Amino acid sequence: MAPDSAKYLWDALQAAERAGRFVQGKTFVDYLQDEMLRSAVERQLEIVGEALGQLRKGDPATAASIPDLPQAVALRNVLVHAYATVNDKLVWGVVEQHLTPLCERLRMLLNSVG
């Protein structure tokens, strides 16, 4: 594993866990009605995508072992560059369906460095 890989994995994990905590006990309707919640979740997903994008540049082998990494980076790009077209339903789907498996994979990779 490349020297900065653990840092990027840690950053992605922390941001993904934060996003998960932010929506805990919330519904999609809650999410839609709370602009601060939407902003907070989007920011954490931007960090996840940025960290994984940096990991992909510096350590392609480790990055390749993370399912959906290209989609996480692509979502980051939409959130940052195409913010006016962000689909709240898509973001909510990512949070509901992909954060937990991503966190599990990131923890596993970090534990292997340990």
N, C-alpha and C positions, 0 to 999 in steps of 0.2 A: 504494500500500500504506500502511495506517495506521502511525503511528509505532511502536507496540508489536508490530506483526505479526512483525517479524524476531525479536524476543525469544521470542515464543511458538513460532514455527517452530523456532528453535534449541533451546529447552527440549524440545519434542516429539521432535526429531531425536536429541538426546543421550540421552533416556530410552529411545527405541526402539532405538537402537544398543546401549545398555547391556543391555537385555533380550535382544537377539540374542547379545551376547557371553556372557551368563550361561548360555544354553542350548547354546552351540556344543559339538558333540560329545556332547550328551546325548540320551537317548531319552525317550519318554513315561514309561516305567517309572522311569527315573532321576528324572524330574521328580516323579512320584507319591511316590517314596520319600524325597525330600529336602525337608523342610518349609522349610528356609532358602532353597533355590532357588525354591520356589513363592512364598514371601513376597517375595523379591527381585524376581521377574518381575512379580508382581501390583503391587508398589509402582511399578515403572517404567511399567506400563500405566496406573496411576492418573495418573501425571504426564503421560503422553501425552494421555490423555483430558481432563485439566484444562487443559492448555495449548491443546489444540485447541478446547475449549469457550470459553476466553477469547478465542481468535482469532475464533471465530464471532461472539461478542458485539461485538468491536471492529472487525472487518474481514470482514463477511459475504461480500464478493466473493472475497477470497482463500480464505476457508474453503470456499466453494462449489467451488473448484477441487481440493479434496482428496477423492478417492474414499474412501468408507467413514468419513468424518468423523463422521456421526451415530452409527454403530455404535461408534466409538472412545469417544465421549462416553458412550454408553449403557453400554458395558462399564465405564468408570470409575465410573459411578453404581452399578452392581451391586457392583463391588469395594468401594466405600466404604460403601454403604448396605444392601446385601443380602449382606454377606460370608458369611453362613451358608449361602447357596444357590449359591456360586460353583461352577461346573462346570469341573473341571480339564481335561476333554477339550476344552471350548470354548476355554479359555485357551490350551492347547497348540496348538489349531488356528489361533488368531489369530497366535501366535508363528511357527508354521511357514509359514503361507500369506500373512499380511498385513503382517508387519513389513518385509520387504525392499522390496516395492512402495511402502509408506508412506515408508520412508527415502529411496528414490529420488525420490519426489515432493517431499518436504520439502527435499532437497538442491537440486533444480531450482528451487524457489521461492526458497530462500535465495540461490542463485547469481544469480537475476534481480534481486535487490536490490543485490548486490555492488558 
